[in-house]
Amino acid sequence: MNNLDIKTYMQDLGQRSRVAARAMARAGSRAKDAALAAIAARIELEQATLIDANARDLEAGLSSGLEAPLLDRLELTPARITAIAEGLRHIAALADPVGGITDLRSRPSGIQVGRMRVPLGVVGIIYESRPNVTADAAGLCLKSGNAAILRGGSEAIHSNRAIAACVRAGLDAAGLPADAVQVVDVTDRAAVGELISMPEFVDVIVPRGGKSLIERISREARVPVIKHLDGLCHVYVDAAADLDKAVAIAYNAKTQRYGVCNAMECLLLHESLAAAVLERLWPMLRETGVEVRGCERSRKLVPEFKAATDADYATEYLAPILSLKIVDDLDQAMAHIEHYGSKHTDAIITEDLGATRRFLNEVDSSSVMVNASTRFADGFEYGLGAEVGISTDKFHARGPVGLEGLTSQKYIVIGDGNIRE
């Protein structure tokens, strides 16, 4: 397709999505839940088809030199396909936020004023590598009464098409418009430029991918964007930490999965516990193949560490690499997080209630954790069913964006012939 053809194609997607959005706004919970159940069943039924399509993407990714973290995100295993179906059923089981009325109160004039939760309309989602996002995003947009335009990366085109076929089958089975979820079927990057430039058809854009993609969308979009740029997550082991908890959490936060935005990228150790933590943690990391880049004080304890640079502390590795720093106290730890962090997810390991309160109050991240792995910063783990992304913005939606984040509120006024005097 040339650019003119792509523009025409995207405009057509937008027009059809706008029509579908109106139908979804009036769809009842029963129909939406039936669609989600049908999509989940279809995905399980088509497992072999999905794995075959995914194998084509993996083969192409290997041939093109796709990096290991991206290949990991791209892969669909039977377990991951089962998890996709379970996630859709979990979304169906959640309360429907649409139509909920809150803060209804009577005014001296006799009117009643409240707020009603409503869909955003048409949500454009741009993502890389992860084909599971196709199902997760479709499910959340459907349940929240929105229409969705999904633009996955070219490296996952066969997987996304296969999942999209399951979504359309589920929508049809429930009597909902097939255009409620549309997957952009062209891989040309010009399609992204068109999608983020159609405010007449698209109400919000959610980008999920590398920093360069999100920076481009934030810079060029004519549509509001819900985003985070980096997942530079920290774990701080406080002076009052339980050693067993500290070692287990730090190991899990780094090694449970590398190529994800909620993996720990920097470990901060209070000087009083640094030696004890490293004595137990370093052999575990070394056995797993994690490279540690540490400060001067940490390298005196473990000479095998590579020297950390300022750039290391500012890097989201998405790989088996960990930056490490020994700090004097809680204030120094929080100052480091403030300077280098991305406002995504940061955790403290401590048994000190005062340190807990300060960390929760003063660390300005979308998720702040106490005695828990950063890997829990996830819509499914938070009980949202799934997420379309994680927002580090401070308006509308912050943290994992689930059903409520895909809705807005409008004021409603109920009267009985009232007029203003």
C-alpha positions, 0 to 999 in steps of 0.5 A, spaced: 500 500 500 502 507 498 501 512 503 494 514 500 491 507 500 493 507 508 490 513 509 484 511 506 484 504 509 485 507 516 480 512 515 475 506 514 477 503 520 476 509 524 469 510 521 467 503 522 469 503 529 466 510 531 459 506 529 461 500 533 462 504 539 455 507 539 453 500 539 457 498 544 455 504 549 448 501 549 450 494 549 448 490 556 453 487 561 450 480 559 451 481 551 458 483 553 460 477 558 457 472 553 462 475 547 468 474 552 466 467 554 465 466 547 472 469 545 475 465 551 472 458 548 474 460 541 481 461 543 482 455 547 479 451 541 484 454 536 490 453 540 493 449 535 492 454 530 494 460 534 501 456 536 502 454 528 501 462 526 506 464 532 511 459 530 511 463 523 512 469 527 518 466 531 521 463 525 521 470 522 523 473 528 529 469 529 531 470 522 531 477 522 535 477 529 530 479 534 533 480 541 531 475 546 527 479 550 522 480 544 522 473 542 520 471 549 514 476 549 512 474 542 512 467 544 505 463 545 505 457 549 500 452 551 500 455 558 500 462 555 494 461 551 490 458 557 492 464 561 489 469 555 483 465 556 483 465 563 484 472 563 478 474 558 473 470 563 476 474 569 474 480 565 467 477 564 466 476 572 468 483 574 463 488 575 461 492 569 463 499 570 459 502 565 452 506 567 454 506 575 452 513 578 456 516 584 455 522 588 448 523 587 446 529 591 440 534 592 441 541 591 437 547 594 434 548 587 431 541 588 435 538 582 439 532 584 447 532 581 451 526 580 456 522 576 455 517 571 461 512 568 461 512 561 466 509 555 471 513 552 469 511 545 474 508 540 481 506 543 487 505 539 492 501 542 499 500 539 503 495 541 510 491 540 511 483 540 506 481 545 500 477 541 497 476 548 495 484 548 490 483 542 486 479 547 487 482 553 486 489 550 480 487 546 477 484 552 478 490 556 475 494 551 469 490 550 467 490 557 468 497 558 463 498 552 469 501 548 470 500 540 478 498 539 483 499 533 489 494 535 495 495 531 500 490 533 507 490 531 509 487 524 513 481 528 507 478 531 502 479 525 500 472 524 499 471 531 495 477 531 491 475 525 489 468 528 487 471 535 483 477 531 479 471 528 477 468 535 475 475 537 471 476 531 467 469 532 466 471 539 463 478 538 458 475 532 456 469 537 454 474 542 450 479 537 455 484 537 458 488 532 464 485 529 467 492 528 468 493 535 475 490 535 479 491 529 486 489 528 490 493 523 492 488 518 498 492 514 505 492 517 507 499 514 509 504 520 505 509 516 498 506 519 501 508 526 501 515 524 494 515 521 491 512 527 494 517 532 492 523 527 484 521 527 481 525 533 475 525 529 475 517 530 479 515 535 478 518 543 485 515 546 491 512 544 495 507 549 502 505 546 505 499 549 512 498 547 519 500 547 521 507 549 522 510 542 515 508 540 512 511 545 516 517 545 514 518 537 507 517 539 507 522 545 510 527 540 506 526 534 499 524 536 493 529 535 489 524 540 490 524 548 495 518 550 495 514 556 503 511 557 509 510 560 516 511 557 520 506 562 519 501 567 525 502 571 523 499 577 527 499 584 527 495 590 530 498 596 532 493 602 532 497 608 536 497 615 530 494 618 529 489 612 527 481 614 533 478 610 529 472 608 524 476 605 529 481 602 533 475 598 527 472 596 523 478 593 530 481 590 531 475 586 524 474 584 523 481 582 529 480 577 529 473 575 522 471 574 522 474 567 527 479 564 523 482 558 517 486 562 516 493 564 515 491 572 522 487 573 527 490 577 532 494 574 536 497 580 537 494 587 538 499 593 541 496 599 542 499 606 549 499 608 548 495 614 545 489 610 549 490 604 554 484 606 549 479 608 544 480 602 549 479 597 552 473 601 546 470 599 543 473 593 549 474 589 550 466 588 543 465 586 544 471 581 550 468 578 547 461 578 542 464 574 546 468 569 545 475 571 550 480 570 551 485 576 554 492 575 555 495 582 557 501 585 564 502 588 562 500 595 559 494 593 565 492 588 569 491 595 564 486 597 564 482 591 570 484 586 566 480 580 561 486 579 562 490 573 563 497 575 556 501 574 556 508 570 551 513 571 548 511 564 547 504 568 542 507 573 538 510 568 537 504 563 531 499 563 535 493 561 529 488 560 535 483 560 539 479 565 543 485 567 542 488 574 545 495 577 546 495 584 548 501 589 549 501 597 546 507 600 547 510 607 539 511 609 532 511 606 533 518 604 539 517 599 535 511 597 529 515 595 533 521 592 536 515 587 529 513 585 527 520 584 533 522 580 533 515 576 526 512 576 521 512 571 515 513 576 513 506 574 514 501 580 518 501 586 518 497 592 521 497 599 523 491 604 522 493 611 519 491 618 519 499 620 513 502 620 516 509 619 520 507 613 514 504 610 510 510 611 515 515 608 516 510 602 509 510 601 508 517 601 514 520 598 516 515 592 512 518 586 511 512 582 504 509 579 505 503 584 509 503 590 510 496 594 512 494 601 515 487 602 513 485 595 516 483 588 515 489 583 513 483 578 506 484 582 505 491 578 500 488 573 493 488 571 491 481 572 495 481 579 491 487 581 484 484 580 483 488 574 482 482 569 488 484 565 490 491 563 491 495 556 498 498 559 501 502 565 500 509 566 505 513 569 501 520 568 497 523 573 491 525 570 485 520 568 489 513 569 495 512 573 498 505 574 495 499 570 489 501 566 484 496 567 476 497 566 475 503 570 481 507 566 478 505 560 472 509 562 470 516 564 465 520 568 460 525 566 455 529 570 448 527 570 442 532 573 435 529 575 430 534 576 422 535 576 421 541 572 426 545 575 428 552 573 433 556 575 431 563 578 
